[in-house]
Amino acid sequence: MMVLITYDVSTQTLGGIKRLRMVAKECESHAQRVQKSVFEADLDWSSFMKLKSSLLKIIDMKNDSIRFYYLGNNWKRKVEHYGAKETYDPEGTLIV
């Protein structure tokens, strides 16, 4: 299932800067960055729930926000991309 993850972490304090790095690092380990604070995650439900739980433990609920958009399995017809930065196909061939 495809999930779009967006976040806004307050960087007014050193703790906020640290949280921002932690959120980004956690997302990078499970999802593809498509914009600075936007990630696409193509995960099974249990993997997504683990990621979500980790992210919710990192953020400060009073100062930060995180959103999860559930695009499901038929996500390709729900996403359009225009402009810079070529898009990728998470179901396509992976070259390592």
N, C-alpha and C positions, 0 to 999 in steps of 0.2 A: 504494500500500500504506500502511496506517495503522500507525504506530509510536508507542508511548507512551514518552516519555523522562522519566526521573526522575533527580534528582541531589541529592547532599548534599556541599556544599563547606565545609571547615573554615574558620571565620572567626576563628581565634585569632591570626592575624597580619595585617599590612597586605597581604601578598601573597595571603593567602586571601580577603580582602575584595575585592581586585582580580579574582582568579579567579572569584569568585561573580558579579560584575558581567559579566565577559566571557562566562561560560557562559550566563547569562540573556540577554544581548544576542544571542549567536549563535543560541540557541534561538528567541528572538522574531523573528528575521529569516527563519526557515524553518518555524515551527510556531505553533500556537495555545496560549497558556497556559491551562490549565484549573484549576490550583491553583498555589500559590507556587513550588514546585520541580517541577512536573509539566506537560509539554507533550505535545500530540498533533500529530504530523506526518503529513500525507497527501502523500507524495512518491513519485516513481519511484525505483527502486533506486539509480541512479547519483547522484541528488541526495541521497538518504539517506546513501550511503557518503561523500560529500563532507562532509556535516554531521557524521557520526560521526567522521571523521578530524579535523576541526577541533576538536571537543569533546575528543577524546582528547589532543590536543596542548596543550589549555588546563589540564586538571586535573592535580593532583599525585597520582599513583597511591598514594603512602604515606598521604595524609591525606584525600583526597576519594573519592567514589564516584559512578558514573553507571550507570544501568541502561537497557537498551533492550528493550521488550516488543513483539514483532512480532505485530500483530493481523491482518495480511494485508489482502486486498481485501474479504472478507466480514465486516468488523469491526463493522458496525451491530448484528448480533445478539449480539455479544460484549460490548457496552457498555450498562450501565444507569446512569442518572443520577437522583438524588433530592436534593431540598433546594434550597438557595439557589444563586444564579447560574445563570441559564438556560443550557442547553447550546446548541451551535451545530451546523449541518450543513455540514461542509467541502465537500460536494459540491453544496450548495444555491446559491442566487443570491447573488452578492457585490455589495454596493452600495458604491461608492467615492465 
